[in-house]
Amino acid sequence: MKIKYGLILMAILLIGCDRSYTPKPAGYLKVHYPEKSYQLFDEPGPYSFEYPTYAIVIEDQKKNSEPYWYNIFYPEYNSTIHLSYKEIHHNVNDFIEDSRILVYKHTSRSDGIDELPFTDTANRRYGIMYSLRGNVASSIQFFVTDSTNHFLRGSLYFNTSPNRDSLNPIINFVREDIEHLIESVEWK
């Protein structure tokens, strides 16, 4: 009798397991990108620039913030470009070196850092955009300066754990906005 029940139980288990189960890989949400359009940010201060119409510029309210520091917030992507401004007093090399140090602090977590220098002598815009590969806290950092009076530094952060695979399409989308910001900076 025990053998008969054992065979019936085995048959039920074999019939119930005739399909193999393969788990689906984790997927990412589909991201909708708005059409690129820009508006002028021209508050009282030493510089102006164009920023996306789908972003919001907010004055930096942190305790250690300085005048003319702003955040460009992307509500759709929960990300922010933090802008900090410094007036140059024969110390542009110090600011450039500080920017480089802040970028290369991410070396231990990054898979590499690409530097994209740019020069626009007609409009007195010089700088470098750093692209950090891998799961780093800030995937794009940059500075733009006229090398005599003004120094503007920016860094892109997402309010989430860094996962380059899922964030890469958004990073590439925002990179175009950063390039436009750099190209549109005007010194006052």
Contact map, one row per residue, 1 for C-alpha under 8 A:
11111000000000000000000000000000000000000000000000000000000000000000000000000000000000000000000000000000000000000000000000000000000000000000000000000000000000000000000000000000000000000000
11111100000000000000000000000000000000000000000000000000000000000000000000000000000000000000000000000000000000000000000000000000000000000000000000000000000000000000000000000000000000000000
11111110000000000000000000000000000000000000000000000000000000000000000000000000000000000000000000000000000000000000000000000000000000000000000000000000000000000000000000000000000000000000
11111111000000000000000000000000000000000000000000000000000000000000000000000000000000000000000000000000000000000000000000000000000000000000000000000000000000000000000000000000000000000000
11111111100000000000000000000000000000000000000000000000000000000000000000000000000000000000000000000000000000000000000000000000000000000000000000000000000000000000000000000000000000000000
01111111110000000000000000000000000000000000000000000000000000000000000000000000000000000000000000000000000000000000000000000000000000000000000000000000000000000000000000000000000000000000
00111111111000000000000000000000000000000000000000000000000000000000000000000000000000000000000000000000000000000000000000000000000000000000000000000000000000000000000000000000000000000000
00011111111100000000000000000000000000000000000000000000000000000000000000000000000000000000000000000000000000000000000000000000000000000000000000000000000000000000000000000000000000000000
00001111111110000000000000000000000000000000000000000000000000000000000000000000000000000000000000000000000000000000000000000000000000000000000000000000000000000000000000000000000000000000
00000111111111000000000000000000000000000000000000000000000000000000000000000000000000000000000000000000000000000000000000000000000000000000000000000000000000000000000000000000000000000000
00000011111111100000000000000000000000000000000000000000000000000000000000000000000000000000000000000000000000000000000000000000000000000000000000000000000000000000000000000000000000000000
00000001111111110000000000000000000000000000000000000000000000000000000000000000000000000000000000000000000000000000000000000000000000000000000000000000000000000000000000000000000000000000
00000000111111111000000000000000000000000000000000000000000000000000000000000000000000000000000000000000000000000000000000000000000000000000000000000000000000000000000000000000000000000000
00000000011111111100000000000000000000000000000000000000000000000000000000000000000000000000000000000000000000000000000000000000000000000000000000000000000000000000000000000000000000000000
00000000001111111100000000000000000000000000000000000000000000000000000000000000000000000000000000000000000000000000000000000000000000000000000000000000000000000000000000000000000000000000
00000000000111111110000000000000000000000000000000000000000000000000000000000000000000000000000000000000000000000000000000000000000000000000000000000000000000000000000000000000000000000000
00000000000011111111000000000000000000000000000000000000000000000000000000000000000000000000000000000000000000000000000000000000000000000000000000000000000000000000000000000000000000000000
00000000000001111111000000000000000000000000000000000000000000000000000000000000000000000000000000000000000000000000000000000000000000000000000000000000000000000000000000000000000000000000
00000000000000011111100000000000000000000000000000000000000000000000000000000000000000000000000000000000000000000000000000000000000000000000000000000000000000000000000000000000000000000000
00000000000000001111110000000000000000000000000000000000000000000000000000000000000000000000000000000000000000000000000000000000000000000000000000000000000000000000000000000000000000000000
00000000000000000011111000000000000000000000000000000000000000000000000000000000000000000000000000000000000000000000000000000000000000000000000000000000000000000000000000000000000000000000
00000000000000000001111100000000000000000000000000000000000000000000000000000000000000000000000000000000000000000000000000000000000000000000000000000000000000000000000000000000000000000000
00000000000000000000111110000000000000000000000000000000000000000000000000000000000000000000000000000000000000000000000000000000000000000000000000000000000000000000000000000000000000000000
00000000000000000000011111000000000000000000000000000000000000000000000000000000000000000000000000000000000000000000000000000000000000000000000000000000000000000000000000000000000000000000
00000000000000000000001111100000000000000000000000000000000000000000000000000000000000000000000000000000000000000000000000000000000000000000000000000000000000000000000000000000000000000000
00000000000000000000000111110000000000000000000000000000000000000000000000000000000000000000000000000000000000000000000000000000000000000000000000000000000000000000000000000000000000000000
00000000000000000000000011111000000000000000000000000000000000000000000000000000000000000000000000000000000000000000000000000000000000000000000000000000000000000000000000000000000000000000
00000000000000000000000001111100000000000000000000000000000000000000000000000000000000000000000000000000000000000000000000000000000000000000000000000000000000000000010000000000000000000000
00000000000000000000000000111110000000000000000000000000000000000000000000000000000000000000000000000000000000000000000000000000000000000000000000000000000000000000000000000000000000000000
00000000000000000000000000011111000000000000000000000000000000000000000000000000000000000000000000000000000000000000000000000000000000000000000000000000000000000000000000000000000000000000
00000000000000000000000000001111100000000000000000000000000000000000000000000000000000000000000000000000000000000000000000000000000000000000000000000000000000000000000001000000000000000000
00000000000000000000000000000111110000000000000000000000000000000000000000000000000000000000000000000000000000000000000000000000000000000000000000000000000000000000000000000000000000000000
00000000000000000000000000000011111000000000000000000000000000000000000000000000000000000000000000000000000000000000000000000000000000000000000000000000000000000000000000001000000000000000
00000000000000000000000000000001111100000000000000000100000000000000000000000000000000000000000000000000000000000000000000000000000000000000000000000000000000000000000000000000000000000000
00000000000000000000000000000000111110000000000000000000000000000000000000000000000000000000000000000000000000000000000000000000000000000000000000000000000000000000000000000000000000000000
00000000000000000000000000000000011111000000000000011000000000000000000000000000000000000000000000000000000000000000000000000000000000000000000000000000000000000000000000000000000000000000
00000000000000000000000000000000001111100000000000011000000000000000000000000000000000000000000000000000000000000000000000000000000000000000000000000000000000000000000000000000000000000000
00000000000000000000000000000000000111110000000001111000000000000000000000000000000000000000000000000000000000000000000000000000000000000000000000000000000000000000000000000000000000000000
00000000000000000000000000000000000011111000000001111000000000000000000000000000000000000000000000000000000000000000000000000000000000000000000000000000000000000000000000000000000000000000
00000000000000000000000000000000000001111100000111100000000000000000000000000000000000000000000000000000000000000000000000000000000000000000000000000000000000000000000000000000000000000000
00000000000000000000000000000000000000111110000111100000000000000000000000000000000000000000000000000000000000000000000000000000000000000000000000000000000000000000000000000000000000000000
00000000000000000000000000000000000000011111101110000000000000000000000000000000000000000000000000000000000000000000000000000000000000000000000000000000000000000000000000000000000000000000
00000000000000000000000000000000000000001111100100000000000000000000000000000000000000000000000000000000000000000000000000000000000000000000000000000000000000000000000000000000000000000000
00000000000000000000000000000000000000000111110000000000000000000000000000000000000000000000000000000000000000000000000000000000000000000000000000000000000000000000000000000000000000000000
00000000000000000000000000000000000000000111111100000000000000000001000000000000000000000000000000000000000000000000000000000000000000000000000000000000000000000000000000000000000000000001
00000000000000000000000000000000000000000001111100000000000000000001000000000000000000000000000000000000000000000000000000000000000000000000000000000100000000000000000000000000000000000011
00000000000000000000000000000000000000000100111110000000000000000000000000000000000000000000000000000000000000000000000000000000000000000000000000000000000000000000000000000000000000001111
00000000000000000000000000000000000000011110111111000000000000000000000000000000000000000000000000000000000000000000000000000000000000000000000000000000000000000000000000000000000000011111
00000000000000000000000000000000000000011100001111100000000000000000000000000000000000000000000000000000000000000000000000000000000000000000000000000000000000000000000000000000000011011100
00000000000000000000000000000000000001111000000111110000000000000000000000000000000000000000000000000000000000000000000000000000000000000000000000000000000000000000000000000000000110011000
00000000000000000000000000000000000001111000000011111010000000000000000100000000000000000000000000000000000000000000000000000000000000000000000000000000000000000000000000000000100110000000
00000000000000000000000000000000000111100000000001111110000000000000000000000000000000000000000000000000000000000000000000000000000000000000000000000000000000000000000000000000100000000000
00000000000000000000000000000000000111100000000000111111000000000000000000000000000000000000000000000000000000000000000000000000000000000000000000000000000000000000000000000000000000000000
00000000000000000000000000000000010000000000000000011111000000000000000001000000000000000000000000000000000000000000000000000000000000000000000000000000000000000000000000000000000000000000
00000000000000000000000000000000000000000000000000111111100000000000000111100000000000000000000000000000000000000000000000000000000000000000000000000000000000000000000000000000000000000000
00000000000000000000000000000000000000000000000000001111110000000000000111100000000000000000000000000000000000000000000000000000000000000000000000000000000000000000000000000000000000000000
00000000000000000000000000000000000000000000000000000011111000000000011110000000000000000000000000000000000000000000000000000000000000000000000000000000000000000000000000000000000000000000
00000000000000000000000000000000000000000000000000000001111100000000011110000000000000000000000000000000000000000000000000000000000000000000000000000000000000000000000000000000000000000000
00000000000000000000000000000000000000000000000000000000111110000001111000000000000000000000000000000000000000000000000000000000000000000000000000000000000000000000000000000000000000000000
00000000000000000000000000000000000000000000000000000000011111001000111000000000000000000000000000000000000000000000000000000000000000000000000000000000000000000000000000000000000000000000
00000000000000000000000000000000000000000000000000000000001111101000000000000000000000000000000000000000000000000000000000000000000000000000000000000000000000000000000000000000000000000000
00000000000000000000000000000000000000000000000000000000000111111000000000000000000000000000000000000000000000000000000000000000000000000000000000000000000000000000000000000000000000000000
00000000000000000000000000000000000000000000000000000000000011111000000000000000000000000000000000000000000000000000000000000000000000000000000000000000000000000000000000000000000000000000
00000000000000000000000000000000000000000000000000000000000001111100000000000000000000000000000000000000000000000000000000000000000000000000000000000000000000000000000000000000000000000000
00000000000000000000000000000000000000000000000000000000000111111110100000000000000000000000000000000000000000000000000000000000000000000000000000000000000000000000000000000000000000000000
00000000000000000000000000000000000000000000000000000000000000011111100000000000000110000000000000000000000000000000000000000000000000000000000000000000000000000000000000000000000000000000
00000000000000000000000000000000000000000000000000000000000000001111100000000000000010000000000000000000000000000000000000000000000000000000000000000000000000000000000000000000000000000000
00000000000000000000000000000000000000000000110000000000001000000111110000000000000110000000000000000000000000000000000000000000000000000000000000000000000000000000000000000000000000000000
00000000000000000000000000000000000000000000000000000000001100001111111000000000011110000000000000000000000000000000000000000000000000000000000000000000000000000000000000000000000000000000
00000000000000000000000000000000000000000000000000000000111100000001111100000000011100000000000000000000000000000000000000000000000000000000000000000000000000000000000000000000000000000000
00000000000000000000000000000000000000000000000000000000111100000000111110000001111000000000000000000000000000000000000000000000000000000000000000000000000000000000000000000000000000000000
00000000000000000000000000000000000000000000000000100011110000000000011111000001111000000000000000000000000000000000000000000000000000000000000000000000000000000000000000000000000000000000
00000000000000000000000000000000000000000000000000000011110000000000001111100111100000000000000000000000000000000000000000000000000000000000000000000000000000000000000000000000000000000000
00000000000000000000000000000000000000000000000000000111000000000000000111111111000000000000000000000000000000000000000000000000000000000000000000000000000000000000000000000000000000000000
00000000000000000000000000000000000000000000000000000011000000000000000011111110000000000000000000000000000000000000000000000000000000000000000000000000000000000000000000000000000000000000
00000000000000000000000000000000000000000000000000000000000000000000000001111100000000000000000000000000000000000000000000000000000000000000000000000000000000000000000000000000000000000000
00000000000000000000000000000000000000000000000000000000000000000000000001111110000000000000000000000000000000000000000000000000000000000000000000000000000001000000000001000000000000000000
00000000000000000000000000000000000000000000000000000000000000000000000011111111000000000000000000000000000000000000000000000000000000000000000000000000000001110000000000000000000000000000
00000000000000000000000000000000000000000000000000000000000000000000000011101111100000000000000000000000000000000000000000000000000000000000000000000000000111100000000000000000000000000000
00000000000000000000000000000000000000000000000000000000000000000000001111000111110000000000000000000000000000000000000000000000000000000000000000000000000111100000000000000000000000000000
00000000000000000000000000000000000000000000000000000000000000000000001110000011111000000000000000000000000000000000000000000000000000000000000000000000011110000000000000000000000000000000
00000000000000000000000000000000000000000000000000000000000000000000111100000001111100000000000000000000000000000000000000000000000000000000000000000000011110000000000000000000000000000000
00000000000000000000000000000000000000000000000000000000000000000000111100000000111110000000000000000000000000000000000000000000000000000000000000000001111000000000000000000000000000000000
00000000000000000000000000000000000000000000000000000000000000000101110000000000011111000000000000000000000000000000000000000000000000000000000000000001110000000000000000000000000000000000
00000000000000000000000000000000000000000000000000000000000000000111100000000000001111100000000000000000000000000000000000000000000000000000000000000111100000000000000000000000000000000000
00000000000000000000000000000000000000000000000000000000000000000000000000000000000111110000000000000000000000000000000000000000000000000000000000000111000000000000000000000000000000000000
00000000000000000000000000000000000000000000000000000000000000000000000000000000000011111000000000000000000000000000000000000000000000000000000000001110000000000000000000000000000000000000
00000000000000000000000000000000000000000000000000000000000000000000000000000000000001111111000000000000000000000000000000000000000000000000000000111110000000000000000000000000000000000000
00000000000000000000000000000000000000000000000000000000000000000000000000000000000000111111000000000000000000000000000000000000000000000000000000011000000000000000000000000000000000000000
00000000000000000000000000000000000000000000000000000000000000000000000000000000000000011111000000000000000000000000000000000000000000000000000000010000000000000000000000000000000000000000
00000000000000000000000000000000000000000000000000000000000000000000000000000000000000011111111000000000000000000000000000000000000000000000000000000000000000000000000000000000000000000000
00000000000000000000000000000000000000000000000000000000000000000000000000000000000000011111111100000000000000000000000000000000000000000000000000110010000000000000000000000000000000000000
00000000000000000000000000000000000000000000000000000000000000000000000000000000000000000011111110000000000000000000000000000000000000000000000000000000000000000000000000000000000000000000
00000000000000000000000000000000000000000000000000000000000000000000000000000000000000000011111111000000000000000000000000000000000000000000000000000000000000000000000000000000000000000000
00000000000000000000000000000000000000000000000000000000000000000000000000000000000000000011111111100000000000000000000000000000000000000000000000000010000000000000000000000000000000000000
00000000000000000000000000000000000000000000000000000000000000000000000000000000000000000001111111110000000000000000000000000000000000000000001000000000000000000000000000000000000000000000
00000000000000000000000000000000000000000000000000000000000000000000000000000000000000000000111111111000000000000000000000000000000000000000000000000000000000000000000000000000000000000000
00000000000000000000000000000000000000000000000000000000000000000000000000000000000000000000011111111100000000000000000000000000000000000000000000000000000000000000000000000000000000000000
00000000000000000000000000000000000000000000000000000000000000000000000000000000000000000000001111111110000000000000000000000000000000000000011000000000100000000000000000000000000000000000
00000000000000000000000000000000000000000000000000000000000000000000000000000000000000000000000111111111000000000000000000000000000000000000000000000000000000000000000000000000000000000000
00000000000000000000000000000000000000000000000000000000000000000000000000000000000000000000000011111111100000000000000000000000000000000000000000000000000000000000000000000000000000000000
00000000000000000000000000000000000000000000000000000000000000000000000000000000000000000000000001111111110000000000000000000000000000000000000000000000000000000000000000000000000000000000
00000000000000000000000000000000000000000000000000000000000000000000000000000000000000000000000000111111111000000000000000000000010000000000100000000000000000000000000000000000000000000000
00000000000000000000000000000000000000000000000000000000000000000000000000000000000000000000000000011111111000000000000000000000000000000000000000000000000000000000000000000000000000000000
00000000000000000000000000000000000000000000000000000000000000000000000000000000000000000000000000001111111100000000000000000000000000000000000000000000000000000000000000000000000000000000
00000000000000000000000000000000000000000000000000000000000000000000000000000000000000000000000000000111111111000000000000000000000000011000000000000000000000000000000000000000000000000000
00000000000000000000000000000000000000000000000000000000000000000000000000000000000000000000000000000011111111111000000000000000000000000000000000000000000000000000000000000000000000000000
00000000000000000000000000000000000000000000000000000000000000000000000000000000000000000000000000000000111111000000000000000000000000000000000000000000000000000000000000000000000000000000
00000000000000000000000000000000000000000000000000000000000000000000000000000000000000000000000000000000011111100000000000000000000001110000000000000000000000000000000000000000000000000000
00000000000000000000000000000000000000000000000000000000000000000000000000000000000000000000000000000000011111111000000000000000000111110000000000000000000000000000000000000000000000000000
00000000000000000000000000000000000000000000000000000000000000000000000000000000000000000000000000000000001011111000000000000000000111000000000000000000000000000000000000000000000000000000
00000000000000000000000000000000000000000000000000000000000000000000000000000000000000000000000000000000001001111100000000000000000111000000000000000000000000000000000000000000000000000000
00000000000000000000000000000000000000000000000000000000000000000000000000000000000000000000000000000000001001111110000000000000011110000000000000000000000000000000000000000000000000000000
00000000000000000000000000000000000000000000000000000000000000000000000000000000000000000000000000000000000000011111000000000000011100000000000000000000000000000000000000000000000000000000
00000000000000000000000000000000000000000000000000000000000000000000000000000000000000000000000000000000000000001111100000000001111000000000000000000000000000000000000000000000000000000000
00000000000000000000000000000000000000000000000000000000000000000000000000000000000000000000000000000000000000000111110000000001111000000000000000000000000000000000000000000000000000000000
00000000000000000000000000000000000000000000000000000000000000000000000000000000000000000000000000000000000000000011111000000111100000000000000000000000000000000000000000000000000000000000
00000000000000000000000000000000000000000000000000000000000000000000000000000000000000000000000000000000000000000001111100001111100000000000000000000000000000000000000000000000000000000000
00000000000000000000000000000000000000000000000000000000000000000000000000000000000000000000000000000000000000000000111110001110000000000000000000000000000000000000000000000000000000000000
00000000000000000000000000000000000000000000000000000000000000000000000000000000000000000000000000000000000000000000011111111100000000000000000000000000000000000000000000000000000000000000
00000000000000000000000000000000000000000000000000000000000000000000000000000000000000000000000000000000000000000000001111111100000000000000000000000000000000000000000000000000000000000000
00000000000000000000000000000000000000000000000000000000000000000000000000000000000000000000000000000000000000000000000111111000000000000000000000000000000000000000000000000000000000000000
00000000000000000000000000000000000000000000000000000000000000000000000000000000000000000000000000000000000000000000000111111000000000000000000000000000000000000000000000000000000000000100
00000000000000000000000000000000000000000000000000000000000000000000000000000000000000000000000000000000000000000000000111111100000000000000000011100000000000000000000000000000000000000000
00000000000000000000000000000000000000000000000000000000000000000000000000000000000000000000000000000000000000000000011111111110000000000000000111000000000000000000000000000000000000101000
00000000000000000000000000000000000000000000000000000000000000000000000000000000000000000000000000000000000000000000111110011111000000000000000111100000000000000000000000000000000000000000
00000000000000000000000000000000000000000000000000000000000000000000000000000000000000000000000000000000000000000000111000001111100000000000011110000000000000000000000000000000000000000000
00000000000000000000000000000000000000000000000000000000000000000000000000000000000000000000000000000000000000000011110000000111110000000000011100000000000000000000000000000000000000000000
00000000000000000000000000000000000000000000000000000000000000000000000000000000000000000000000000000000000000000011110000000011111000000001111000000000000000000000000000000000000000000000
00000000000000000000000000000000000000000000000000000000000000000000000000000000000000000000000000000010000000001111000000000001111100000001110000000000000000000000000000000000000000000000
00000000000000000000000000000000000000000000000000000000000000000000000000000000000000000000000000000000000000001111000000000000111110000011100000000000000000000000000000000000000000000000
00000000000000000000000000000000000000000000000000000000000000000000000000000000000000000000000000000000000001111100000000000000011111010111000000000000000000000000000000000000000000000000
00000000000000000000000000000000000000000000000000000000000000000000000000000000000000000000000000000000000001111000000000000000001111110010000000000000000000000001000000000000000000000000
00000000000000000000000000000000000000000000000000000000000000000000000000000000000000000000000000000000000011110000000000000000000111110010000000000000000000000011000000000000000000000000
00000000000000000000000000000000000000000000000000000000000000000000000000000000000000000000000000000000000011000000000000000000000011111000000000000000000000000111000000000000000000000000
00000000000000000000000000000000000000000000000000000000000000000000000000000000000000000000000000000000010011000000000000000000000111111110000000000000000000000101000000000000000000000000
00000000000000000000000000000000000000000000000000000000000000000000000000000000000000000000000000000000010000000000000000000000000000111110000000000000000011001100000000000000000000000000
00000000000000000000000000000000000000000000000000000000000000000000000000000000000000000000000000000000000000000000000000000000000100011111100000000000001111000000000000000000000000000000
00000000000000000000000000000000000000000000000000000000000000000000000000000000000000000000000000000000000000000000000000000000001111011111100000000000001110000000000000100000000000000000
00000000000000000000000000000000000000000000000000000000000000000000000000000000000000000000000000000000000000000000000000000000111100000111110000000000001100000000000000000010000000000000
00000000000000000000000000000000000000000000000000000000000000000000000000000000000000000000000000000010000000000000000000000000111000000111111000000000111100000000000000000000000000000000
00000000000000000000000000000000000000000000000000000000000000000000000000000000000000000000000000100000000000000000000000000011110000000001111100000000111000000000000000000000000000000000
00000000000000000000000000000000000000000000000000000000000000000000000000000000000000000000000100100000000000000000000000000011100000000000111110000011110000000000000000000000000000000000
00000000000000000000000000000000000000000000000000000000000000000000000000000000000000000000000000000000000000000000000000001111000000000000011111000011100000000000000000000000000001000000
00000000000000000000000000000000000000000000000000000000000000000000000000000000000000000000000000000000000000000000000000011110000000000000001111111111000000000000000000000000000000000000
00000000000000000000000000000000000000000000000000000000000000000000000000000000000000000000000000000000000000000000000000011100000000000000000111111110000000000000000000000000000000000010
00000000000000000000000000000000000000000000000000000000000000000000000000000000000000010001000000000000000000000000000000010100000000000000000011111110000000000000000000000000000000000000
00000000000000000000000000000000000000000000000000000000000000000000000000000000000000011101000000000000000000000000000000000000000000000000000011111100000000000000000000000000000000000000
00000000000000000000000000000000000000000000000000000000000000000000000000000000000000111000000000000000000000000000000000000000000000000000000011111110000000000000000000000000000000000000
00000000000000000000000000000000000000000000010000000000000000000000000000000000000011110000000000000000000000000000000000000000000000000000000011111111000000000000000000000000000000000010
00000000000000000000000000000000000000000000000000000000000000000000000000000000000011110001001000000000000000000000000000000000000000000000001111101111100000000000000000000000000000000000
00000000000000000000000000000000000000000000000000000000000000000000000000000000001111000000000000000000000000000000000000000000000000000000001110000111110000000000000000000000000000000000
00000000000000000000000000000000000000000000000000000000000000000000000000000000001110000000000000100000000000000000000000000000000000000000111100000011111000000000000000000000000000000000
00000000000000000000000000000000000000000000000000000000000000000000000000000000111100000000000000000000000000000000000000000000000000000000111000000001111100000000000000000000000000000000
00000000000000000000000000000000000000000000000000000000000000000000000000000000111000000000000000000000000000000000000000000000000000000111110000000000111110000000000000000000000000000000
00000000000000000000000000000000000000000000000000000000000000000000000000000011110000000000000000000000000000000000000000000000000000000111100000000000011111000000000000000000000000000000
00000000000000000000000000000000000000000000000000000000000000000000000000000011110000000000000000000000000000000000000000000000000000001110000000000000001111100000000000000000000000000000
00000000000000000000000000000000000000000000000000000000000000000000000000001111000000000000000000000000000000000000000000000000000000001100000000000000000111111100000000000000000000000000
00000000000000000000000000000000000000000000000000000000000000000000000000000111000000000000000000000000000000000000000000000000000000000000000000000000000011111000000000000000000000000000
00000000000000000000000000000000000000000000000000000000000000000000000000000100000000000000000000000000000000000000000000000000000000000000000000000000000001111100000000000000000000000000
00000000000000000000000000000000000000000000000000000000000000000000000000000000000000000000000000000000000000000000000000000000000000001000000000000000000001111110000000000000000000000000
00000000000000000000000000000000000000000000000000000000000000000000000000000000000000000000000000000000000000000000000000000000000000111000000000000000000001011111001000000000000000000000
00000000000000000000000000000000000000000000000000000000000000000000000000000000000000000000000000000000000000000000000000000000000001100000000000000000000000001111111000000000000000000000
00000000000000000000000000000000000000000000000000000000000000000000000000000000000000000000000000000000000000000000000000000000000011110000000000000000000000000111111100000000000000000000
00000000000000000000000000000000000000000000000000000000000000000000000000000000000000000000000000000000000000000000000000000000000000000000000000000000000000000011111100000000000000000000
00000000000000000000000000010000000000000000000000000000000000000000000000000000000000000000000000000000000000000000000000000000000000000000000000000000000000000011111110000000000000000000
00000000000000000000000000000000000000000000000000000000000000000000000000000000000000000000000000000000000000000000000000000000000000000000000000000000000000000111111111100000000000000000
00000000000000000000000000000000000000000000000000000000000000000000000000000000000000000000000000000000000000000000000000000000000000000000000000000000000000000001111111110000000000000000
00000000000000000000000000000000000000000000000000000000000000000000000000000000000000000000000000000000000000000000000000000000000000000000000000000000000000000000011111111000000000000000
00000000000000000000000000000010000000000000000000000000000000000000000000001000000000000000000000000000000000000000000000000000000000000000000000000000000000000000001111111100000000000000
00000000000000000000000000000000000000000000000000000000000000000000000000000000000000000000000000000000000000000000000000000000000000000010000000000000000000000000001111111110000000000000
00000000000000000000000000000000000000000000000000000000000000000000000000000000000000000000000000000000000000000000000000000000000000000000000000000000000000000000000111111111000000000000
00000000000000000000000000000000100000000000000000000000000000000000000000000000000000000000000000000000000000000000000000000000000000000000000000000000000000000000000011111111100000000000
00000000000000000000000000000000000000000000000000000000000000000000000000000000000000000000000000000000000000000000000000000000000000000000000000000000000000000000000001111111110000000000
00000000000000000000000000000000000000000000000000000000000000000000000000000000000000000000000000000000000000000000000000000000000000000001000000000000000000000000000000111111111000000000
00000000000000000000000000000000000000000000000000000000000000000000000000000000000000000000000000000000000000000000000000000000000000000000000000000000000000000000000000011111111100000000
00000000000000000000000000000000000000000000000000110000000000000000000000000000000000000000000000000000000000000000000000000000000000000000000000000000000000000000000000001111111110000000
00000000000000000000000000000000000000000000000000000000000000000000000000000000000000000000000000000000000000000000000000000000000000000000000000000000000000000000000000000111111111000000
00000000000000000000000000000000000000000000000000000000000000000000000000000000000000000000000000000000000000000000000000000000000000000000000000000000000000000000000000000011111111100000
00000000000000000000000000000000000000000000000001100000000000000000000000000000000000000000000000000000000000000000000000000000000000000000000000000000000000000000000000000001111111110000
00000000000000000000000000000000000000000000000011100000000000000000000000000000000000000000000000000000000000000000000000000000000000000000000000000000000000000000000000000000111111111000
00000000000000000000000000000000000000000000000010000000000000000000000000000000000000000000000000000000000000000000000000000000000000000000000100000000000000000000000000000000011111111000
00000000000000000000000000000000000000000000000000000000000000000000000000000000000000000000000000000000000000000000000000001000000000000000000000000000000000000000000000000000001111111000
00000000000000000000000000000000000000000000000111000000000000000000000000000000000000000000000000000000000000000000000000000000000000000000000000000000000000000000000000000000000111111100
00000000000000000000000000000000000000000000001111000000000000000000000000000000000000000000000000000000000000000000000000001000000000000000000000000000000000000000000000000000000011111110
00000000000000000000000000000000000000000000001110000000000000000000000000000000000000000000000000000000000000000000000000100000000000000000000000000000000000000000000000000000000000011111
00000000000000000000000000000000000000000000011100000000000000000000000000000000000000000000000000000000000000000000000000000000000000000000000001000100000000000000000000000000000000001111
00000000000000000000000000000000000000000000111100000000000000000000000000000000000000000000000000000000000000000000000000000000000000000000000000000000000000000000000000000000000000000111
